[in-house]
């Protein structure tokens, strides 16, 4: 719900304006003069200020100029008598959104102007959100939910998308957690606003709070100007907190407050900012285990854990591999200037039988490499060595899959001279996940970290 501040010294006229705006579904605050309005603006966030131009003490123009130094100053709709229209025009040249004359002859004029100004602000926020986000194109919905194991996931995504509930998506690295989050957003009433992703594991702990909530000028060394955080950029839309299990423990308390009170303050600031944002989180960790280990707040866990979704790994979606492989082959062959590349049965069999420790991300990497190497069809020899090793007919049992996954990790490490970062990229895993698998399989002593 958008918030509007009405500033007018005439009590009757102020009440009329507030009533009209309340009737349109806006949240309205009132101030009888510029000083009281400034106090409200210093401590709360508003989407629009409707202010009289001429008032005792601090007038509407002075109030407008005072707020221009704010990091995200609210737009102003100024009210003026016929005798001061020139002043209103001058204010527009300085950046005011528009003006309205009084007495108000038709409430529709106020409604129309307010809607126009708010729509313009909404479009600006959407542009900023898209600019900040990794604006990737989505594959077809049928592909995202390919395979029998995704049938229930698809149904749950469609149901929860209609609500404002917080969602936690569980799954191994590369299973498509962000794609599912984007689908929830696109199917939701918030789809016209922005989808803003942030990876909690990829940003240093000391900078993550500023990335999420923004900061004021001078809040810390290097903060030469105020900056909006991801929660402000996602306003009206969805914020996707990837790898939520990696969030530092002290910062979890601030996130809990946002979920409870739907408001926050920038780093170094004292002004309350409303958080009209839907939160979708994702993790490859078991958060219940993290809570028991004292690494994740129990109260935050219950706030987040409203609607959990668990994505199956690719080895449990083998019936989807042919469809996914064909999609990636076509996608990358177009980029490489190669058309109609065939995937013969022996190649497809190798793809289906492989355990895919890096899940869909690894499959994508493998097909991109194969398209580059192949001629008119993708042969088994175009695939990485780990995919072409013989497989036992009983190889679908868990033990053999684990052996092949272990072999794939060993091969990737050997191919990259033991460099874990490059091996992780080849496998389509995050470096942290690869380190976990290395430790799980006892491949390298912890003293030999690369």
C-alpha positions in Angstrom: 0.0 0.0 0.0 1.5 3.4 -1.0 1.9 6.0 1.6 1.1 9.7 1.1 1.8 12.7 3.3 -0.7 15.5 3.1 0.6 18.9 4.3 -2.0 21.7 4.7 -2.6 24.3 7.3 -6.3 24.5 6.6 -7.8 21.8 8.7 -11.0 21.4 6.6 -9.2 21.2 3.3 -6.6 18.9 4.7 -9.3 16.5 5.9 -11.0 16.6 2.5 -7.8 15.7 0.7 -7.1 12.9 3.2 -10.6 11.5 2.8 -10.4 11.4 -1.0 -7.0 9.6 -0.9 -8.2 7.2 1.8 -11.1 6.3 -0.5 -8.6 5.3 -3.2 -6.9 2.8 -0.8 -3.8 4.8 0.0 -2.3 5.0 3.5 -2.4 8.7 4.5 -0.5 10.7 7.1 -1.3 14.4 7.8 0.7 17.4 8.9 -0.6 20.9 9.6 2.7 22.7 8.8 6.1 22.3 7.2 7.9 21.6 10.5 5.7 18.7 11.5 5.9 17.4 7.9 9.7 17.5 8.0 9.7 15.6 11.3 7.6 12.9 9.7 9.8 12.7 6.6 12.9 12.4 8.7 11.6 9.2 10.4 9.3 7.6 7.8 9.3 6.8 4.1 6.5 8.2 1.9 5.7 7.5 -1.8 4.3 11.0 -2.3 3.9 14.4 -0.6 0.9 16.5 -1.3 1.7 19.9 0.1 0.2 23.4 0.1 2.7 25.9 -1.4 1.9 28.8 1.0 1.9 28.0 4.7 3.0 29.8 7.9 6.6 29.1 8.9 8.2 26.6 6.6 6.3 26.7 3.3 5.8 24.0 0.7 8.7 25.1 -1.5 11.1 25.1 1.5 9.9 21.7 2.5 10.4 20.4 -1.1 14.0 21.8 -1.2 14.9 20.4 2.2 14.0 16.8 1.1 16.0 17.0 -2.2 19.1 16.0 -0.2 17.5 12.7 0.8 18.9 9.5 -1.0 15.4 8.7 -2.3 13.4 12.0 -2.0 9.6 11.6 -2.4 7.9 13.3 -5.3 5.9 16.4 -4.5 2.5 17.4 -5.7 2.0 21.1 -4.8 -1.3 22.8 -4.1 -1.5 26.5 -5.0 -4.1 29.2 -5.3 -4.7 30.8 -8.7 -2.6 33.9 -7.7 0.6 31.8 -7.1 0.6 29.5 -10.2 3.9 31.1 -11.4 5.5 29.8 -8.2 4.2 26.4 -8.8 5.5 26.4 -12.4 8.9 27.5 -11.0 8.8 24.5 -8.5 8.2 22.1 -11.3 11.3 23.4 -13.0 13.2 22.6 -9.8 11.8 19.0 -9.9 8.4 19.0 -8.3 6.1 16.4 -10.0 3.1 18.6 -10.6 0.7 21.1 -9.1 -3.0 21.4 -8.3 -5.1 24.6 -7.8 -7.4 25.2 -4.9 -10.2 25.3 -4.2 -10.6 21.8 -5.5 -13.4 21.8 -7.9 -13.3 18.1 -8.8 -11.9 15.3 -6.6 -11.1 13.4 -9.9 -8.4 15.9 -10.6 -6.6 14.9 -7.4 -7.1 11.2 -8.0 -5.7 11.4 -11.6 -2.6 13.5 -10.7 -1.8 11.3 -7.7 -2.1 8.1 -9.8 0.0 9.6 -12.5 2.8 10.5 -10.1 2.8 7.2 -8.2 2.7 5.2 -11.5 5.8 7.1 -12.7 7.6 6.3 -9.4 6.6 2.7 -9.7 8.1 2.5 -13.2 11.3 4.1 -12.0 11.7 1.5 -9.2 11.0 -1.3 -11.7 13.7 0.0 -14.0 16.2 0.2 -11.1 15.3 -3.3 -9.9 15.8 -4.8 -13.4 19.0 -2.9 -13.8 20.3 -4.2 -10.5 19.1 -7.8 -11.0 20.7 -10.4 -13.1 18.1 -10.1 -15.8 18.3 -13.6 -17.3 15.7 -14.9 -19.6 13.6 -17.8 -18.3 13.4 -21.2 -20.2 9.9 -22.4 -20.9 7.8 -23.4 -17.9 7.4 -27.0 -19.2 11.2 -27.3 -19.1 11.6 -25.8 -15.6 9.2 -28.4 -14.3 10.2 -31.3 -16.5 10.1 -34.8 -15.0 7.7 -36.6 -12.7 9.5 -35.5 -9.6 8.6 -31.9 -10.4 4.9 -32.4 -10.8 4.0 -31.6 -7.2 6.5 -28.8 -7.1 4.8 -27.2 -10.0 1.4 -27.4 -8.3 2.8 -25.9 -5.1 4.5 -23.1 -6.9 1.3 -22.1 -8.6 -0.6 -22.1 -5.3 1.9 -20.2 -3.2 2.5 -17.6 -5.9 -1.1 -16.3 -5.4 -0.2 -15.4 -1.7 2.2 -13.0 0.0 3.7 -15.9 2.1 7.4 -16.2 2.6 9.0 -19.2 0.8 12.2 -21.1 1.4 13.5 -23.2 -1.5 15.8 -26.1 -0.5 18.0 -27.9 -3.0 21.5 -28.7 -3.9 23.6 -26.2 -5.9 22.5 -26.1 -9.5 19.0 -27.5 -9.1 17.4 -24.2 -10.3 16.3 -22.6 -7.0 16.5 -19.1 -8.5 14.4 -20.2 -11.5 11.7 -21.4 -9.1 11.8 -18.1 -7.2 11.4 -16.2 -10.4 8.5 -18.4 -11.4 6.8 -17.7 -8.1 7.3 -13.9 -8.7 6.0 -14.0 -12.3 2.9 -15.9 -11.3 2.2 -13.5 -8.3 0.3 -10.3 -8.1 3.7 -8.6 -7.7 4.9 -9.5 -11.2 4.7 -5.9 -12.5 7.3 -4.8 -9.9 11.0 -5.9 -9.7 12.6 -9.3 -8.8 15.9 -8.6 -7.0 18.2 -11.4 -6.3 21.2 -11.3 -3.9 23.6 -14.1 -3.0 24.3 -13.9 0.7 27.4 -16.1 0.3 29.1 -14.0 -2.4 29.3 -10.7 -0.5 31.7 -10.1 2.4 30.0 -10.1 5.8 31.0 -6.5 6.5 29.3 -5.3 3.3 26.2 -7.5 3.2 24.1 -5.3 5.6 24.7 -2.3 3.3 23.8 -4.3 0.2 20.5 -5.4 1.8 19.4 -2.3 3.5 21.5 0.5 1.9 23.5 3.1 3.8 23.6 6.8 4.5 26.4 9.1 3.5 29.3 8.8 5.9 28.0 5.6 7.5 31.4 4.0 7.1 34.7 4.6 5.4 34.1 4.9 1.7 30.4 5.7 2.0 30.8 9.0 0.1 27.1 9.1 -0.9 23.9 7.5 0.3 22.8 4.3 -1.5 19.6 2.3 -1.7 19.8 -1.4 -0.7 18.2 -4.4 -2.3 15.1 -4.2 -0.1 14.4 -0.7 -1.4 15.0 -1.7 -5.0 12.6 -4.6 -4.6 9.8 -2.4 -3.2 6.4 -3.7 -4.3 8.1 -6.8 -5.8 10.1 -9.7 -4.6 13.6 -10.1 -3.0 15.4 -13.4 -3.5 17.9 -14.2 -0.7 20.0 -17.0 -2.1 22.2 -19.0 0.3 20.3 -17.6 3.3 22.1 -20.2 5.4 25.4 -18.2 4.9 24.0 -15.0 6.4 26.1 -13.8 9.4 24.4 -14.5 12.7 24.3 -10.8 13.8 22.6 -9.8 10.5 19.9 -12.4 10.9 18.4 -10.3 13.8 17.9 -7.3 11.4 16.3 -9.6 8.8 14.0 -11.0 11.5 12.9 -7.4 12.3 12.1 -6.7 8.6 10.0 -9.9 8.5 8.2 -9.0 11.7 7.7 -5.2 11.4 8.0 -4.8 7.7 10.4 -1.9 8.1 14.1 -1.2 8.4 16.7 1.6 8.6 19.7 2.1 6.3 23.2 1.6 7.8 24.0 4.8 9.6 20.4 6.1 9.4 17.5 6.6 11.7 14.7 7.0 9.2 12.2 4.2 9.1 11.7 2.7 5.6 8.7 0.5 4.8 9.5 -2.9 3.4 6.7 -3.7 1.0 8.5 -6.8 -0.3 7.8 -10.5 -0.7 10.7 -12.6 0.6 11.8 -15.8 -1.0 14.9 -17.5 0.4 17.0 -20.4 -0.8 19.6 -22.7 0.7 21.5 -25.9 0.0 21.8 -26.4 3.8 19.4 -28.0 6.3 18.3 -25.0 8.3 16.9 -27.1 11.1 20.4 -28.6 11.5 21.9 -25.1 11.4 19.5 -24.0 14.2 20.5 -27.0 16.3 24.2 -26.2 15.7 23.6 -22.6 16.9 24.5 -21.1 13.4 21.0 -20.0 12.5 18.5 -18.1 14.6 15.5 -20.3 15.6 13.1 -17.4 15.6 14.2 -16.4 12.0 13.9 -20.0 10.9 10.2 -20.1 11.9 9.6 -16.7 10.3 11.1 -17.9 7.0 9.8 -21.5 7.1 6.2 -20.6 6.2 6.2 -22.5 2.9 9.2 -24.8 2.3 9.8 -26.2 -1.2 12.4 -29.0 -1.7 13.8 -29.4 -5.2 15.0 -32.8 -6.2 18.5 -33.2 -7.6 18.9 -34.0 -11.3 19.8 -37.7 -10.5 16.2 -38.0 -9.2 14.9 -36.4 -12.4 16.5 -38.7 -15.0 13.3 -38.7 -17.1 13.9 -34.9 -17.6 17.5 -35.2 -18.8 16.7 -35.9 -22.5 14.4 -32.8 -22.7 16.9 -30.6 -20.8 19.8 -31.8 -22.9 17.9 -31.1 -26.2 17.1 -27.6 -25.0 20.7 -26.7 -24.0 22.0 -28.3 -27.2 19.7 -26.2 -29.3 20.4 -23.0 -27.3 24.2 -23.3 -27.5 24.3 -24.5 -31.1 22.5 -21.3 -32.2 25.1 -19.2 -30.4 27.9 -21.2 -32.0 26.4 -21.0 -35.5 25.7 -24.7 -35.7 22.2 -25.9 -36.5 20.2 -29.1 -35.9 22.9 -30.9 -33.8 21.8 -34.5 -33.1 22.1 -36.2 -29.8 22.5 -39.9 -30.7 21.2 -42.6 -28.3 24.7 -43.5 -27.0 25.3 -39.9 -26.1 21.9 -39.5 -24.5 22.5 -42.8 -22.5 25.7 -41.4 -21.1 24.0 -38.2 -20.1 21.1 -40.1 -18.4 23.3 -42.5 -16.5 25.7 -39.8 -15.1 25.0 -38.8 -11.4 25.4 -35.0 -12.1 26.9 -33.7 -8.8 26.5 -30.2 -10.2 22.9 -30.8 -11.3 21.3 -28.8 -14.1 24.1 -26.2 -14.0 26.7 -28.9 -14.7 24.5 -30.4 -17.5 24.3 -26.9 -19.1 28.1 -26.5 -18.9 28.7 -30.0 -20.4 26.4 -29.3 -23.3 27.9 -25.9 -24.0 31.4 -27.5 -24.1 30.1 -30.4 -26.3 28.5 -28.0 -28.8 31.9 -26.2 -29.2 33.8 -29.5 -29.8 31.4 -31.4 -32.0 30.8 -31.3 -35.8 27.3 -32.2 -37.0 26.2 -34.3 -33.9 27.3 -34.6 -30.3 29.2 -37.8 -29.9 30.2 -39.4 -26.5 33.8 -38.4 -27.2 32.6 -34.7 -27.1 31.6 -35.2 -23.4 33.9 -35.0 -20.4 35.8 -38.2 -19.6 33.8 -38.8 -16.4 30.6 -39.2 -18.5 32.0 -41.8 -20.9 33.2 -44.4 -18.4 31.3 -47.7 -18.5 28.3 -48.0 -16.2 27.1 -51.2 -14.6 23.6 -52.2 -15.4 22.9 -52.1 -11.7 24.5 -48.7 -11.7 21.3 -46.9 -10.7 21.8 -47.9 -7.1 22.9 -45.2 -4.6 26.3 -46.7 -4.0 27.4 -46.7 -7.7 26.0 -43.2 -8.2 28.1 -42.0 -5.3 31.2 -43.7 -6.8 30.6 -42.0 -10.2 30.0 -38.6 -8.5 33.3 -39.1 -6.6 35.1 -40.0 -9.8 33.6 -36.9 -11.5 35.0 -34.7 -8.8 38.4 -36.4 -8.9 38.5 -35.9 -12.7 37.6 -32.2 -12.5 40.3 -31.6 -9.9 42.8 -33.5 -12.0 41.8 -31.5 -15.1 42.3 -28.2 -13.3 45.6 -29.1 -11.5 43.8 -29.3 -8.1 42.4 -25.7 -8.4 39.1 -25.9 -6.7 37.6 -22.8 -8.1 38.1 -23.9 -11.7 37.0 -27.5 -10.8 33.8 -26.1 -9.3 33.1 -24.1 -12.4 33.6 -27.2 -14.6 31.2 -29.1 -12.4 28.7 -26.3 -12.2 29.0 -26.2 -8.4 29.7 -23.4 -6.0 33.2 -23.5 -4.5 31.8 -24.0 -1.1 29.7 -27.0 -2.2 32.7 -28.6 -3.9 34.7 -28.2 -0.6 31.8 -29.9 1.2 31.8 -32.8 -1.3 35.6 -33.2 -1.1 35.4 -33.4 2.7 32.4 -35.8 2.5 34.3 -38.2 0.2 37.6 -37.9 2.0 39.4 -36.9 -1.2 41.9 -34.4 0.1 43.1 -33.6 3.6 41.9 -30.3 5.0 45.6 -29.3 5.3 45.9 -29.4 1.5 43.3 -26.8 0.7 43.9 -25.2 -2.7 
